[in-house]
Amino acid sequence: MNARLVLTLVGAVAALLAGCPGVTPTPTPDEIDAILADPARFTPASDDSLSSVAAGTLLEDITGAAGCWGVYSATGTAEDIRQTELIEYLDIDFDAGRVRRVAHQRAGSLLQDSLVQELEITGIGAGRIDVTATSIMANNPLTGAFEDFTASYDPPPVYVLHLSREGDRIKTRFETPPGDPSTPAGFVDGIELIHQRMDCVQ
């Protein structure tokens, strides 16, 4: 089982046993804070034209996706303890051959999960970017600290980033190779998300 998933489950169980409202608070990455400062801006419109397009459909040259992108997605209302929030930030740099991916999930009051990946671009096709993880940082819910999980994966995880671009919006889906035990699907994998262009967070 994914070491990050094990830590998350252990943290949630520990919090329940202790009678606490949730696991140890995890400081959110700066990139996530930038999106949470204005979540409405990064929430896709219900009638967004990309909603009916499968991620990876070639609309405009994907090299135009260079730069930084953010998305905020929530199910339920803020008053609903079952509300789930998913926030993702992408920094795509074709010249440097890399993608930085920062994702954060909040589920009710019990679960917060953060992931920071540095990804090397290994191939570019029509509507897709092949990447290999070179660094994986995730939160330890027992301590609230970020830890380096890179060495836990051998070989390193690989993904296909399916991407469609339309102006200052992109639709993405990170796909893990089927049957590849070295790349277990994370909480934000396999989900189609519509990102808005944003200033890069330094």
MOQUICOR-V474059 format. One record per residue. N is the residue number from 0. RES is the residue in one small letter. PSI is psi in whole degrees, 0 to 359 (999 if undefined). OMEGA is omega as a letter, one per 20 degrees, with the letter a starting at -180 (999 if undefined). NEAR is the number of other ideal C-beta (glycine too) atoms within 10 Angstrom. Layout:
{{N RES PSI OMEGA NEAR} {N RES PSI OMEGA NEAR}}
This chain:
{{0 m 147 r 7} {1 n 128 a 16} {2 a 323 r 15} {3 r 322 r 23} {4 l 321 r 15} {5 v 315 a 10} {6 l 320 r 20} {7 t 315 r 24} {8 l 318 r 13} {9 v 317 a 14} {10 g 317 a 24} {11 a 318 r 18} {12 v 317 r 12} {13 a 320 a 14} {14 a 320 r 19} {15 l 317 a 12} {16 l 327 a 8} {17 a 353 a 9} {18 g 20 a 6} {19 c 157 r 12} {20 p 342 a 9} {21 g 180 r 18} {22 v 171 r 27} {23 t 126 a 16} {24 p 136 r 10} {25 t 123 r 21} {26 p 132 a 13} {27 t 144 r 18} {28 p 154 a 20} {29 d 324 a 11} {30 e 323 r 25} {31 i 320 r 22} {32 d 323 a 14} {33 a 324 r 20} {34 i 320 a 25} {35 l 344 r 16} {36 a 338 r 9} {37 d 68 a 12} {38 p 330 a 15} {39 a 324 a 6} {40 r 329 a 11} {41 f 7 r 22} {42 t 119 a 16} {43 p 142 r 17} {44 a 147 a 10} {45 s 334 a 6} {46 d 21 r 7} {47 d 132 a 14} {48 s 337 r 13} {49 l 348 a 22} {50 s 327 a 12} {51 s 8 a 8} {52 v 131 r 15} {53 a 135 r 12} {54 a 131 a 21} {55 g 348 r 21} {56 t 126 a 16} {57 l 112 r 13} {58 l 305 r 16} {59 e 158 a 12} {60 d 123 a 9} {61 i 345 r 23} {62 t 342 r 12} {63 g 357 r 13} {64 a 5 r 22} {65 a 137 a 12} {66 g 199 a 16} {67 c 147 a 19} {68 w 149 r 25} {69 g 152 r 25} {70 v 143 r 26} {71 y 127 a 22} {72 s 132 a 18} {73 a 144 r 15} {74 t 136 a 11} {75 g 179 a 13} {76 t 166 a 8} {77 a 335 a 7} {78 e 349 a 6} {79 d 120 a 11} {80 i 347 r 9} {81 r 5 a 10} {82 q 137 r 15} {83 t 128 r 15} {84 e 137 r 18} {85 l 124 a 19} {86 i 134 r 27} {87 e 141 r 25} {88 y 133 r 26} {89 l 136 r 25} {90 d 107 a 20} {91 i 121 a 24} {92 d 98 a 14} {93 f 325 a 16} {94 d 319 r 7} {95 a 350 r 12} {96 g 42 a 12} {97 r 159 r 15} {98 v 131 r 22} {99 r 130 a 19} {100 r 123 r 24} {101 v 122 a 23} {102 a 148 a 26} {103 h 138 r 26} {104 q 134 r 19} {105 r 123 a 21} {106 a 106 a 20} {107 g 219 a 15} {108 s 0 a 14} {109 l 330 a 18} {110 l 126 r 18} {111 q 131 a 24} {112 d 127 r 24} {113 s 148 a 22} {114 l 131 r 22} {115 v 119 a 20} {116 q 137 r 22} {117 e 124 a 16} {118 l 133 r 27} {119 e 130 r 16} {120 i 122 a 17} {121 t 350 r 12} {122 g 150 r 10} {123 i 127 r 16} {124 g 192 r 12} {125 a 103 r 9} {126 g 20 a 19} {127 r 149 r 18} {128 i 123 r 24} {129 d 132 a 15} {130 v 153 r 25} {131 t 133 a 15} {132 a 130 r 21} {133 t 345 r 13} {134 s 135 a 14} {135 i 114 r 23} {136 m 139 r 17} {137 a 160 a 24} {138 n 146 r 27} {139 n 109 a 19} {140 p 344 r 26} {141 l 331 a 14} {142 t 341 a 13} {143 g 0 a 14} {144 a 152 r 11} {145 f 140 r 16} {146 e 155 a 15} {147 d 115 a 11} {148 f 11 a 19} {149 t 315 a 16} {150 a 349 a 8} {151 s 348 a 12} {152 y 119 r 16} {153 d 108 j 7} {154 p 168 a 10} {155 p 152 r 16} {156 p 144 r 23} {157 v 149 a 18} {158 y 159 r 25} {159 v 120 r 18} {160 l 104 r 25} {161 h 130 a 20} {162 l 131 r 25} {163 s 138 a 23} {164 r 139 r 23} {165 e 100 a 16} {166 g 235 a 11} {167 d 29 r 12} {168 r 145 r 19} {169 i 149 r 27} {170 k 130 a 26} {171 t 157 r 25} {172 r 122 r 20} {173 f 121 a 29} {174 e 131 r 16} {175 t 143 a 17} {176 p 131 a 12} {177 p 133 r 6} {178 g 11 a 6} {179 d 105 a 12} {180 p 345 a 6} {181 s 349 a 13} {182 t 75 r 22} {183 p 141 a 15} {184 a 129 r 15} {185 g 183 a 23} {186 f 342 a 20} {187 v 4 a 21} {188 d 148 r 16} {189 g 5 a 11} {190 i 133 r 17} {191 e 127 a 16} {192 l 143 r 23} {193 i 115 a 23} {194 h 151 r 25} {195 q 145 r 17} {196 r 144 a 14} {197 m 166 r 21} {198 d 142 r 9} {199 c 143 r 13} {200 v 122 a 17} {201 q 999 999 5}}
